[in-house]
Amino acid sequence: MTDTGHLHHHEEHLHSSDFISDIVIGMADGLTVPFALAAGLSGAVASSSLVVTAGIAEIVAGSIAMGLGGYLAGRTEADHYESERRREVDEVERVPEREKQEVRDVFAEMGLSTDLQNVIADELAKDKTKWVDFMMKYELGLDEPDPNRATKSALTIGVSYVVGGLVPLMPYFLVKLPHEALLYSCVVTLVCLFIFGYFKSKVTGQPPFSGAVKVMLIGALAAAAAFGVARLFG
Amino acid sequence: MTDTGHLHHHEEHLHSSDFISDIVIGMADGLTVPFALAAGLSGAVASSSLVVTAGIAEIVAGSIAMGLGGYLAGRTEADHYESERRREVDEVERVPEREKQEVRDVFAEMGLSTDLQNVIADELAKDKTKWVDFMMKYELGLDEPDPNRATKSALTIGVSYVVGGLVPLMPYFLVKLPHEALLYSCVVTLVCLFIFGYFKSKVTGQPPFSGAVKVMLIGALAAAAAFGVARLFG
């Protein structure tokens, strides 16, 4: 029971991880980059409204770039899987002996004896669909992707980026002086980065407290560097 | 010969892809987000120097956030591999029968007969290192990560982001009026996005021309949206 429990746990982890990892991708950058940009501009311009304009432009730019980037990545993965599968189906038909040797090679790499390699290759060759499935997964290391992955991925990443990006920008809507707004923005965003880092680490099975501190430090470092450099150029 | 050529090609592809994919990650966002931010601000502010300040702040923020994000991802992958490996070593020692069943489960999922599953599990169990290697790769789907991956990844992503981000910003250093600079920035960046998209598609085995067009369109769309939204708020 512990046995199947262990395997089941692993599979569940893989299932939920597409959606969760898209949220993590979008929100990690959404909380960090607009925060650091706003902080950088706070050291270089006189009015919060300019920070808001730049921040909004960044959120739009970042969410579209990351969202459509996620869409393309998803489409590319699906196209790649399809074209590789067509090739394997064709090869199993055209050059079965060569494909059988590839099955043997996979098991040779696992450290199995030549006898066993032959028996396995013969058994798999009996069912062509199974054979192709095997080649896809174990020779090429490809899992069949979810057909709606690209669209879901684009939306999840884009929305997460917007939600994350509005957090550091909020104070600049409400406080006129960018230096003052920056203080509130730091407090609010660092708290959110800590909470985000905590849950992100929990989900990915890392120690949550040190993970939270690391995520928060990256945000603080990016903001401090942007502040310093923008001041030099501003 | 074609056979090993095929496998060899596949492995080479996997080898080079860490470095290449880091360049792609950094440069895709570096070319797109600062470009769109600069375009957005060009519709809302009167002086190119402000666009330069915001652009520099964004490049610093983005390269640190993405670079350190890549570092954390690399460290997390390495830590995860180590902790899973320790657990498998421990389980092979403590509950060998359960682990043998997990080996059989892997081959049952491949569609092999119960007899073969038993023979394979017995053979693998003879060498504990091989056995743990097998569990890591085929039960958990984990490959041993490069120990320097995190640092290399951080530097490659960060530098690629800076290089990409300076392209759309260059015209604003040279041309005073942001509206004028935007024109040059569009031409230079869209050409670079096309070239980048072309090579990216070649490397990932996609049709290069349509890939180049897609990457260029994402950049143009992000820039147009940022321009429109910043104008509303500016």
Chai-1 contact restraints between the chains, C-beta under 6 A:
chainA,res_idxA,chainB,res_idxB,connection_type,confidence,min_distance_angstrom,max_distance_angstrom,comment,restraint_id
A,D3,B,R98,contact,1.0,0.0,6.0,A-B,restraint_1
A,D3,B,Q101,contact,1.0,0.0,6.0,A-B,restraint_2
A,T32,B,A65,contact,1.0,0.0,6.0,A-B,restraint_3
A,V33,B,A61,contact,1.0,0.0,6.0,A-B,restraint_4
A,V33,B,G62,contact,1.0,0.0,6.0,A-B,restraint_5
A,V33,B,A65,contact,1.0,0.0,6.0,A-B,restraint_6
A,A36,B,A61,contact,1.0,0.0,6.0,A-B,restraint_7
A,L37,B,A57,contact,1.0,0.0,6.0,A-B,restraint_8
A,L37,B,E58,contact,1.0,0.0,6.0,A-B,restraint_9
A,L37,B,A61,contact,1.0,0.0,6.0,A-B,restraint_10
A,G40,B,A57,contact,1.0,0.0,6.0,A-B,restraint_11
A,L41,B,A54,contact,1.0,0.0,6.0,A-B,restraint_12
A,L41,B,A57,contact,1.0,0.0,6.0,A-B,restraint_13
A,A44,B,T53,contact,1.0,0.0,6.0,A-B,restraint_14
A,T53,B,A44,contact,1.0,0.0,6.0,A-B,restraint_15
A,T53,B,A230,contact,1.0,0.0,6.0,A-B,restraint_16
A,T53,B,F233,contact,1.0,0.0,6.0,A-B,restraint_17
A,T53,B,G234,contact,1.0,0.0,6.0,A-B,restraint_18
A,A54,B,L41,contact,1.0,0.0,6.0,A-B,restraint_19
A,A54,B,A54,contact,1.0,0.0,6.0,A-B,restraint_20
A,I56,B,V229,contact,1.0,0.0,6.0,A-B,restraint_21
A,I56,B,F233,contact,1.0,0.0,6.0,A-B,restraint_22
A,A57,B,L37,contact,1.0,0.0,6.0,A-B,restraint_23
A,A57,B,G40,contact,1.0,0.0,6.0,A-B,restraint_24
A,A57,B,L41,contact,1.0,0.0,6.0,A-B,restraint_25
A,A57,B,A226,contact,1.0,0.0,6.0,A-B,restraint_26
A,A57,B,A230,contact,1.0,0.0,6.0,A-B,restraint_27
A,E58,B,L37,contact,1.0,0.0,6.0,A-B,restraint_28
A,V60,B,A225,contact,1.0,0.0,6.0,A-B,restraint_29
A,V60,B,A226,contact,1.0,0.0,6.0,A-B,restraint_30
A,V60,B,V229,contact,1.0,0.0,6.0,A-B,restraint_31
A,A61,B,V33,contact,1.0,0.0,6.0,A-B,restraint_32
A,A61,B,A36,contact,1.0,0.0,6.0,A-B,restraint_33
A,A61,B,L37,contact,1.0,0.0,6.0,A-B,restraint_34
A,A61,B,A222,contact,1.0,0.0,6.0,A-B,restraint_35
A,A61,B,A226,contact,1.0,0.0,6.0,A-B,restraint_36
A,G62,B,V33,contact,1.0,0.0,6.0,A-B,restraint_37
A,I64,B,A222,contact,1.0,0.0,6.0,A-B,restraint_38
A,I64,B,A225,contact,1.0,0.0,6.0,A-B,restraint_39
A,A65,B,T32,contact,1.0,0.0,6.0,A-B,restraint_40
A,A65,B,V33,contact,1.0,0.0,6.0,A-B,restraint_41
A,A65,B,A222,contact,1.0,0.0,6.0,A-B,restraint_42
A,L68,B,I218,contact,1.0,0.0,6.0,A-B,restraint_43
A,T76,B,Q206,contact,1.0,0.0,6.0,A-B,restraint_44
A,R98,B,D3,contact,1.0,0.0,6.0,A-B,restraint_45
A,Q101,B,D3,contact,1.0,0.0,6.0,A-B,restraint_46
A,M110,B,F134,contact,1.0,0.0,6.0,A-B,restraint_47
A,G111,B,K130,contact,1.0,0.0,6.0,A-B,restraint_48
A,K130,B,G111,contact,1.0,0.0,6.0,A-B,restraint_49
A,F134,B,M110,contact,1.0,0.0,6.0,A-B,restraint_50
A,Q206,B,T76,contact,1.0,0.0,6.0,A-B,restraint_51
A,I218,B,L68,contact,1.0,0.0,6.0,A-B,restraint_52
A,A222,B,A61,contact,1.0,0.0,6.0,A-B,restraint_53
A,A222,B,I64,contact,1.0,0.0,6.0,A-B,restraint_54
A,A222,B,A65,contact,1.0,0.0,6.0,A-B,restraint_55
A,A225,B,V60,contact,1.0,0.0,6.0,A-B,restraint_56
A,A225,B,I64,contact,1.0,0.0,6.0,A-B,restraint_57
A,A226,B,A57,contact,1.0,0.0,6.0,A-B,restraint_58
A,A226,B,V60,contact,1.0,0.0,6.0,A-B,restraint_59
A,A226,B,A61,contact,1.0,0.0,6.0,A-B,restraint_60
A,V229,B,I56,contact,1.0,0.0,6.0,A-B,restraint_61
A,V229,B,V60,contact,1.0,0.0,6.0,A-B,restraint_62
A,A230,B,T53,contact,1.0,0.0,6.0,A-B,restraint_63
A,A230,B,A57,contact,1.0,0.0,6.0,A-B,restraint_64
A,F233,B,T53,contact,1.0,0.0,6.0,A-B,restraint_65
A,F233,B,I56,contact,1.0,0.0,6.0,A-B,restraint_66
A,G234,B,T53,contact,1.0,0.0,6.0,A-B,restraint_67
